[in-house]
């Protein structure tokens, strides 16, 4: 092994170790969301006197601030170039709001502001890791980061079951309120620690040696075949480039439809409860499907090509789970269907690796593109919050039918983009062959979209 290879291996090990704190943050972020869903089984609606679609409105209002703030936040992060300060600072604020939710009666207003401070996190993290890793390394890292949502869906139910069982009536507070006190306090503590752990970018991270800094920068230049060496554009130029690229809008629309299909996760404990078990057992049964989905996501993330095919397979398994739940109320069959439904997130992780590679060029455009896609896609979560009304239960056949339809539409839309990017790769290859023939150049492989 050469000295350069050894230095690169040590750099990646150091970077991966520090980036791992993002997984913990992401778990806490989604645990908070899952706690509110789990609290529904322990008197959340009754204590707040919620009726009709008010619970769905409380869930969906989060995404209003989420949609509004994602692009401005990522543009600010691109300008600031200090994710180690910006992202944990947002986390401190959302931890405080989450903790105060246990006290605050106007939960709807708290959820509205919570969306604003949560918005910078996920697109900011994707922008951060794309500023360090090569394109063929991104999918695994994006999955490692995003698996926090899957683990939180499982462990959130386990944590909630323990708190709901042991904290009811403590200090005169309902158990569901303790969920928010405890999670918010832990979030604030982890956020303060993350300020000293997270990296910034290769050119301004303080704990890199000069050799590591030079290597980190050169890796990206070589991976982009000079694209990373383009003259840096302003944030406003990056915004214009992203808005003018139709692929950004196509991905946004496809993700919006996909998010409607994935809306079942918001009500996962409720779907588990349709099997007839008590609250504690229903919450505990939520964990295994998400843990299995996490393992599937890791397996798919290592595939550098044929990503769309794995996405299709993931959606097909999910559709099968929906069909099983439509057809029967048998306990065993419905639990198997939950395992199949959860597989949708394995394909979802693959998609984000694909998008990062598609917009792997100038940082300003990439920052806006990722935020714009993820922000507009949250419209699907807003719609999905209303797809599971209580009067459609316990079978939720109409809800599952909506999810099957939207799953088919999103699969087709992503398929169209897959064909288009393959077409672009063919054109690039043809131009390279012509250039080699005209100038007698050797075999050189330029940029390709990883599809």
C-alpha positions in Angstrom: 0.0 0.0 0.0 1.4 3.4 -1.0 1.8 6.3 1.4 -0.9 8.2 -0.4 -3.4 5.3 0.0 -2.6 4.9 3.6 -3.1 8.7 4.2 -6.5 8.5 2.3 -7.6 5.5 4.4 -6.7 7.3 7.6 -8.5 10.4 6.4 -11.7 8.5 5.6 -11.6 6.7 9.0 -11.2 10.0 10.8 -14.0 11.6 8.8 -16.4 8.7 9.1 -15.9 8.6 12.9 -16.7 12.3 13.3 -19.6 12.2 10.8 -21.1 9.3 12.9 -22.5 11.9 15.3 -24.9 12.9 12.5 -26.6 9.5 12.8 -27.2 10.1 16.5 -28.6 13.6 15.8 -30.8 12.2 13.0 -32.1 9.4 15.4 -33.0 12.1 17.9 -34.7 14.2 15.2 -36.9 11.4 14.1 -37.5 10.0 17.6 -39.1 13.3 18.4 -41.4 12.9 15.5 -42.2 9.3 16.4 -42.9 10.2 20.0 -45.7 12.5 19.0 -47.1 9.6 17.0 -46.6 7.1 19.8 -48.2 9.6 22.3 -51.4 9.3 20.3 -51.8 5.8 21.9 -51.5 7.2 25.4 -54.0 10.1 25.6 -52.4 12.8 23.5 -55.6 13.5 21.6 -57.8 13.2 24.7 -55.7 15.5 26.9 -55.6 18.2 24.2 -59.3 17.6 23.3 -58.5 17.1 19.6 -61.3 16.3 17.2 -61.7 15.3 13.6 -58.7 16.2 11.5 -57.0 18.3 14.2 -54.4 15.6 15.0 -53.5 15.3 11.3 -53.2 19.1 11.2 -50.8 19.1 14.1 -48.7 16.5 12.2 -48.8 18.4 8.9 -48.2 21.9 10.2 -44.5 21.0 10.8 -43.9 20.7 7.1 -45.1 24.3 6.4 -42.0 25.8 8.0 -40.0 22.9 6.7 -40.8 23.7 3.1 -40.3 27.5 3.5 -36.9 27.3 5.2 -35.0 24.6 3.4 -33.7 26.6 0.5 -32.8 29.8 2.4 -31.1 27.7 5.1 -28.9 25.7 2.7 -28.0 28.9 0.9 -27.0 30.5 4.2 -25.0 27.4 5.1 -23.2 27.5 1.7 -22.3 31.1 2.4 -21.4 30.6 6.1 -19.4 27.4 5.4 -19.6 26.4 9.1 -21.9 23.4 9.4 -20.3 22.5 12.7 -21.8 25.7 14.1 -25.0 26.1 12.1 -26.5 22.6 12.3 -26.0 22.0 16.0 -27.3 25.5 16.8 -30.6 24.7 14.9 -30.6 21.4 16.9 -30.4 23.3 20.3 -33.4 25.4 19.3 -35.5 22.4 18.2 -34.6 20.5 21.3 -35.8 23.4 23.4 -39.1 23.7 21.5 -39.6 19.9 21.8 -39.1 20.0 25.5 -41.5 22.9 25.9 -44.1 21.0 24.0 -44.8 19.1 27.1 -45.8 22.3 28.9 -47.2 24.3 26.0 -50.9 23.9 25.3 -50.8 25.5 21.9 -49.1 22.5 20.3 -50.1 23.6 16.8 -48.1 26.8 17.1 -45.1 25.0 18.6 -45.1 22.5 15.7 -45.2 25.4 13.2 -42.0 27.0 14.6 -40.4 23.6 15.0 -40.6 23.1 11.2 -38.5 26.2 10.7 -35.6 25.1 12.9 -35.6 21.5 11.7 -35.6 22.5 8.0 -31.8 23.1 7.7 -30.8 19.8 9.1 -31.3 17.1 6.4 -30.4 19.1 3.3 -27.5 20.6 5.2 -26.2 17.2 6.1 -26.4 16.0 2.5 -24.6 19.1 1.4 -21.9 18.6 4.0 -21.2 15.0 3.1 -21.2 15.8 -0.6 -18.4 18.3 0.2 -16.1 15.5 1.5 -16.8 12.2 -0.3 -16.4 11.1 -3.9 -19.4 10.2 -5.9 -18.9 6.4 -5.5 -18.6 6.9 -1.7 -21.7 9.1 -1.3 -24.5 6.4 -1.4 -23.1 4.5 1.5 -22.6 7.6 3.6 -26.0 9.1 2.7 -27.5 5.8 3.8 -25.5 5.8 7.1 -26.8 9.2 7.8 -30.4 8.5 6.7 -30.6 5.2 8.5 -31.2 7.3 11.6 -34.8 7.8 10.5 -35.3 4.0 10.2 -33.6 3.3 13.6 -35.6 6.0 15.3 -38.8 4.5 13.9 -37.9 1.3 15.7 -36.1 2.5 18.8 -38.5 5.4 19.2 -41.3 2.9 19.8 -39.1 1.1 22.3 -38.2 4.3 24.1 -41.8 5.4 24.1 -43.1 2.1 25.5 -40.7 2.4 28.4 -41.5 6.0 29.2 -45.3 5.6 28.7 -45.2 2.6 31.0 -43.1 4.0 33.8 -43.7 7.8 33.9 -47.5 8.1 34.0 -48.5 10.5 36.7 -44.9 11.4 37.8 -44.9 14.9 39.3 -48.5 15.1 38.2 -47.7 15.0 34.5 -49.1 12.6 31.9 -46.6 10.1 30.5 -46.8 11.6 26.9 -45.6 14.9 28.3 -42.5 13.2 29.8 -41.7 11.9 26.3 -41.0 15.5 25.1 -39.3 16.6 28.3 -36.7 13.8 28.1 -36.2 13.8 24.4 -35.8 17.6 24.2 -33.2 17.6 27.0 -31.1 14.9 25.4 -31.2 16.7 22.1 -29.8 19.9 23.5 -26.9 18.0 25.2 -26.0 16.1 22.0 -26.2 19.3 20.0 -23.6 21.1 22.2 -21.3 18.1 21.9 -21.7 18.0 18.1 -20.3 21.6 17.8 -16.9 20.2 18.8 -17.1 17.0 16.7 -18.6 17.9 13.2 -16.3 19.0 10.4 -16.8 22.0 8.3 -15.4 21.7 4.7 -12.0 20.6 3.5 -10.6 24.1 3.1 -11.7 25.4 6.6 -11.8 22.4 9.0 -9.4 23.2 11.8 -8.4 19.7 12.9 -7.0 18.5 9.5 -3.3 18.3 9.0 -1.9 20.2 5.9 -1.4 16.8 4.1 -5.0 15.7 4.9 -6.4 19.0 3.7 -4.6 18.8 0.4 -5.7 15.2 -0.1 -9.3 16.0 0.8 -9.4 18.8 -1.8 -7.6 16.9 -4.5 -9.8 13.8 -4.2 -12.9 15.9 -5.1 -11.1 17.6 -8.0 -10.1 14.2 -9.4 -13.5 12.7 -8.9 -15.2 15.4 -10.8 -12.5 15.5 -13.5 -12.0 19.2 -12.9 -15.6 20.0 -12.2 -14.8 20.7 -8.5 -12.2 23.1 -9.7 -14.7 25.4 -11.4 -14.7 29.0 -10.3 -16.9 29.3 -7.3 -20.2 30.8 -8.0 -22.2 33.1 -5.7 -25.2 31.8 -3.8 -27.6 33.7 -6.0 -26.0 32.2 -9.1 -26.4 28.8 -7.6 -30.1 29.5 -6.9 -30.6 30.5 -10.5 -28.8 27.5 -11.9 -30.9 25.1 -9.7 -34.2 26.8 -10.5 -33.4 26.7 -14.3 -32.6 23.0 -14.3 -35.7 21.0 -15.1 -34.3 17.9 -13.4 -34.6 19.6 -10.0 -38.3 20.2 -10.6 -38.9 16.6 -11.9 -37.2 15.1 -8.9 -39.2 17.4 -6.6 -42.5 16.3 -8.2 -41.5 12.6 -8.1 -40.5 12.8 -4.5 -43.7 14.6 -3.5 -45.7 11.7 -4.9 -43.4 9.2 -3.3 -43.8 10.9 0.1 -47.6 10.5 -0.1 -47.0 6.8 -0.7 -44.6 6.7 2.3 -47.1 8.5 4.6 -48.0 5.3 6.4 -44.9 5.7 8.6 -46.5 8.7 10.3 -49.2 6.3 11.5 -47.1 3.2 11.9 -48.0 2.6 15.6 -51.6 3.1 14.8 -51.4 0.5 12.0 -49.6 -1.8 14.5 -52.4 -1.4 16.9 -54.9 -2.7 14.4 -53.6 -6.2 15.1 -55.5 -6.0 18.4 -52.7 -5.8 21.0 -52.4 -3.3 23.9 -50.4 -0.1 23.7 -47.1 -1.5 25.0 -47.1 -4.6 22.7 -48.2 -2.5 19.7 -45.3 -0.1 20.2 -42.8 -2.9 20.7 -43.9 -4.6 17.5 -43.0 -1.5 15.5 -39.3 -2.0 16.0 -38.5 -5.2 14.0 -39.8 -4.0 10.7 -37.7 -0.9 10.8 -34.6 -2.7 11.9 -35.0 -5.1 9.0 -35.4 -2.2 6.6 -32.2 -0.6 7.9 -30.3 -3.8 7.0 -31.8 -3.8 3.5 -30.9 -0.1 3.1 -27.2 -0.9 3.9 -27.2 -3.7 1.4 -28.6 -1.6 -1.4 -26.3 1.4 -0.6 -23.3 -0.6 -1.7 -24.6 -0.9 -5.2 -23.0 1.8 -7.3 -25.0 1.1 -10.4 -28.5 -0.1 -11.2 -29.9 2.1 -8.5 -33.2 2.5 -10.1 -33.7 -1.2 -10.4 -33.3 -1.6 -6.6 -35.6 1.3 -6.0 -38.3 -0.5 -8.1 -37.8 -3.7 -6.2 -38.2 -1.8 -2.9 -41.4 -0.1 -4.1 -42.8 -3.5 -5.4 -42.3 -5.1 -1.9 -44.0 -2.1 -0.3 -47.0 -2.4 -2.7 -47.3 -6.1 -1.9 -47.5 -5.1 1.8 -50.3 -2.6 1.0 -52.2 -5.3 -0.9 -51.9 -7.8 1.9 -53.3 -5.3 4.4 -56.2 -4.5 2.1 -57.1 -8.1 1.7 -57.0 -9.4 5.2 -57.2 -8.6 8.9 -55.3 -11.7 9.9 -52.8 -10.8 12.6 -49.8 -12.7 11.1 -50.5 -11.5 7.6 -50.8 -7.9 8.7 -47.6 -8.0 10.7 -45.7 -9.4 7.6 -47.2 -6.6 5.6 -45.6 -4.1 8.0 -42.2 -5.6 7.3 -42.9 -5.3 3.5 -44.1 -1.7 3.8 -41.0 -0.6 5.7 -38.8 -1.7 2.8 -39.9 1.5 1.0 -37.2 3.3 2.9 -34.4 1.1 1.6 -35.2 2.4 -1.9 -35.6 5.9 -0.5 -32.0 5.9 0.7 -30.8 4.8 -2.7 -32.6 7.8 -4.3 -30.8 10.4 -2.2 -27.4 8.9 -3.2 -28.6 9.1 -6.8 -29.6 12.8 -6.5 -26.4 13.8 -4.8 -24.5 12.2 -7.7 -26.7 13.9 -10.3 -26.0 17.4 -8.9 -22.4 16.7 -8.0 -21.0 19.8 -9.6 -20.7 23.4 -8.3 -21.4 23.6 -4.6 -23.8 26.6 -4.7 -26.1 24.8 -7.2 -25.9 21.5 -5.3 -26.8 23.2 -2.0 -29.9 24.8 -3.5 -30.9 21.7 -5.6 -30.9 19.3 -2.7 -32.8 21.7 -0.4 -35.3 22.6 -3.1 -36.0 18.9 -3.9 -36.3 17.9 -0.2 -38.3 21.1 0.7 -40.9 20.8 -2.1 -41.2 17.0 -1.5 -42.5 17.8 2.0 -45.8 18.8 0.3 -46.3 15.0 0.0 -46.0 14.7 3.8 -48.6 17.4 4.3 -51.0 15.5 2.0 -50.1 12.2 3.5 -51.1 13.4 7.0 -54.7 13.4 5.8 -54.6 10.1 4.0 -55.2 8.1 7.2 -58.4 9.4 8.9 -59.7 7.4 11.9 -63.0 6.6 10.2 -61.1 4.6 7.5 -59.7 2.3 10.2 -59.1 -0.3 11.3 -58.7 -1.7 7.8 -57.5 1.6 6.2 -58.3 0.0 2.8 -58.8 3.4 1.1 -55.6 4.7 2.6 -53.6 1.8 1.2 -55.2 2.2 -2.2 -54.1 5.8 -2.3 -50.5 4.7 -1.4 -50.5 2.0 -4.1 -51.6 4.6 -6.7 -49.0 7.2 -5.7 -46.3 4.5 -5.5 -47.0 3.6 -9.1 -46.8 7.2 -10.3 -43.6 8.0 -8.5 -41.9 4.8 -9.8 -42.8 5.8 -13.3 -41.5 9.4 -12.8 -38.2 8.2 -11.5 -38.1 5.7 -14.3 -38.4 8.5 -16.8 -35.4 10.3 -15.2 -33.4 7.0 -15.2 -33.9 6.7 -19.0 -33.0 10.3 -19.6 -29.7 10.1 -17.6 -28.8 6.9 -19.4 -29.4 8.7 -22.7 -27.1 11.5 -21.5 -24.4 9.0 -20.6 -24.7 7.5 -24.1 -24.2 10.9 -25.7 -21.2 11.6 -23.5 -19.6 8.3 -24.5 -20.3 8.9 -28.2 -18.6 12.4 -28.0 -15.6 10.9 -26.2 -15.2 8.2 -28.9 -15.4 10.9 -31.6 -12.8 13.0 -29.8 -10.4 10.0 -29.4 -10.8 9.2 -33.1 -10.1 12.8 -34.2 -7.1 13.4 -31.9 -5.8 9.9 -31.3 -6.2 10.2 -27.6 -5.9 7.2 -25.3 -8.8 5.6 -23.4 -10.1 8.2 -20.9 -13.4 7.9 -19.1 -15.0 11.3 -18.3 -18.0 12.2 -16.1 -20.9 9.8 -16.1 -24.2 9.9 -14.2 -24.5 7.1 -11.7 -27.9 5.6 -12.3 
